[in-house]
Amino acid sequence: MNGDGLDWAAISAQLDEEGHALLPGWLSAEAARGLMGETATLGAVRVPLAASGLGSGELFCFQAGLPAPLVAWRSALYPRLAAIANRWQHALGVDTRYPPTLDEFLQRNRQAGQTRGQSHLSRLGVGDHVLLHQRNEGEQVFPLQLVALLSEPGVDFEGGEFVTTEQRPRLQSRPTVLPLQLGDVALIATDERPVQGSRGPYRVRLKHAIGRVRRGERIGLELSFHDAR
């Protein structure tokens, strides 16, 4: 699960083209379903989505520390993603570069007063949903994040599609539904990314959401590489 066996050239190309990259079956069904149990063991804090105005359902926020698998994923994936993020910075004409290790980047977070973890599990029942949003709070924002589906569409729930939208200059927003299955992971842009145009790269902004659950219960994961204030 350290990312060494992944085709990073293909992942990089898909992120450049679409703003997301799918990693089908990256988690086994057992590992995917087991994460909810680890959340309870670690005492994750339950936060109603309605309290933040982001929809309805529940978030389980990792305030006492991430489960061990998520700690390992963040540390292992960060250097690969930082290389993509730095290439994006160059394309957008931004001088700031992301450091080579997650520890160095989180130190920058602390220096900027960003100490609140944003990674969480979501639990959505019938009628629940998550509105379009971005995890871009703070001075130090990493431009990529990870999402995963921990329950099975058509078996555990219906509806609950994971949706991204991109706002391009002078164009209407472009929606995309990511066809996630149990254990699938997707890397997505957190906010801005470059797109190559006829006159050079330009910025597009991404938001993501989860559609209304029509039956059952949907469990998902969002893993962020930066903290919030």
N, C-alpha and C positions, 0 to 999 in steps of 0.2 A: 504493500500500500504506500510505497514511498515515491511513486511516480516514475521510477527508472525505466519501467517497461512500457511507458506510454510513448506514442509517436508525437513528440513535441513539435516537430516541423508542421505536421498536419493540424495540431491543436492551435499553433500560432497562426497558421493561415486561416483557420476557421474563425478565430477571434477577430482577425483583421477584417474578414469579409462580413461576418454576421454579428459580431459583438458577443457571441457565446460559442462555447465548444462543448459538445456532449461526450460523456464518458460512460457508455452503456454498461450496466452490470458491474460497475467498479466495486460495489459492495455486494457481498452475498446476502441472500434473504435473511439468514440468521443474524448477520452483523447489523443489517439495516434495522431489523425489529428490536435488536438488543440495545440500541442506543437510547430508546425511551426509558428502559430500566436503569441504565447508567445515570440518566438525568435525575431520576428519583433518588438514587443512592447518593449523588453529590449534593442533593438539596437545592436544585435549581429553583429560582424564584418564579412563581406563577404570576403573569401580568396579563390582565384582560386587554385584548386589542382595542376595545372600545375606549379605554382610558387614554390612549394616544391618538384617537381619531383615525386609526388606520384600518378600521373594519370591524369584524366580530370574530370571536374565537379566543384562543389562549396562546400566549408565548411562554416558554419556559427558558428563562434567561440564566446563563452560566455566570453568576456573580461570585461564586466561591471557587471558581476554577473550572477549566474545560475537562471533559472526560479524556482519558489517556489517548484514545485513538485520534481525537481531534487535535490534541497537542502535537502528536506526531505528524498528522497531515499538514498542519500549518507550517511547521518547521521544514518539512521535506519539500513541499510544493512552492514555498515562498521564493527560493533562489531562481527556480525556473520561470515563475511568473514575474519576478523582478526584472529579468532580462527583457521580457515582452513589454513590461510597463516602461522601462527606460527607453526602449525603441519608440514607444508611443510618445513619450515626452519629447524626444528628439524631433519626431515628425510634427508635433504641435508647436515647436519652437520654444519649449520650456527648458530652462537651464537646470533645474533641480533634478537630481537623480536619486533613485532608491538604493539604499545600501545593500550589500550582497547577502546579509543574513537577517532573519526575522528579529533576533535579539537587538541588533543595531537599530532596526526600524522602530521597534517598540520603545527603545530608549528615546528616540525622537518624539514619539507619542507622549511619553511622560514629561519630557521637557516642554511640550506644548500644552500641558495640563489635560491630556487625554488619557484617562485611566479607567474608564468604564467600558467593560467588554460589551460587544454588540452581538456576538454569536448566540444563537438560540434554536430551540425546536419550536415548531408551531403545531397546535392541535386544533383542527377545524371540524366541527360537526355540521349537521344538516342546516343549511342556510348561512353558514359562516363563510367569510371571504377576507381577502387582504387587498386593500386599495393600492393603486400605483404609488410607489415611493422609491426613495434612494437612501442608501446608508452612507451619506457623504458629510457627516457632521465633523467639524474640526479643521484645523490647519493642515494636519497630516492625514491625508486620505489615500489609501491604496486603491488603484483603479480597477482591481479585479477582486471577485469574491467567489465562493463556492456555494452551491445549493444542491440538495439531495432529496430524494423521495424515499420515505421509510415505511410506506404502506402501499398496498397493491391496488391500482385502478381496476375497476370492474369486479373486484372481490371485496376489498375493505371499504371502498367508497366509489361514488360516481360524481362527475363534475370535478371541481377543484383543479382546473388546468393551470399550469404555470405559464404566465404571459409576460413578455417583455415588449416595451415600446421604445422606438428611437425617434427623437425629434431632430429632423434635418433642416438646415436653413431654407426658409421660403417654401417648405413642403409640409404636408400633413404628416402626423406621426405614423410610423410604420409598426403595426403590431405583429408579434410572432408568438405562436404557441409552441412551447418546448414539449415534445412527446415523451415525458419522463415516465419510466416504469419503476417498480420496486427495485431499489438498490442502484438506480441510475444517479449519476452526478453530472452537474453542468457547471462549467466555469463561465461567469458572466461579467460584463463590464459593470463597475459600480456606479459610474456617472458618465464622464466624458471619455470619448475615444476618437482617434483620427480615422477619417475616411478619405481615400484618394480620389480627388476630383480632377477635372480637366485642367484646372489651374493650380494644382497642388493639393496637399492635405487640408481638410477642414474638420471642425469639431462637430460631433453629434452627441446628444445626451440620451442616456438610457434610464428608464425606470422599469420596475418589475412589480407584478401583482399575482394573486392567486384567485381564480374565479370561484364563484359560489359552489359550495358542496351540495349536491342534490340528494345523496344518500350516504349513510355510513359516517366514517371518521377518517380524515386525512392527516397523516403525520409527516412533517417536512423538517428540513434542516437548512439553516443559513449559517455559513461560517465566514466571518469577516477577518481580514488581516490587520485592520487598524482598530483602535479603540476610540470612543467618543469622549467628549468632555463630561 
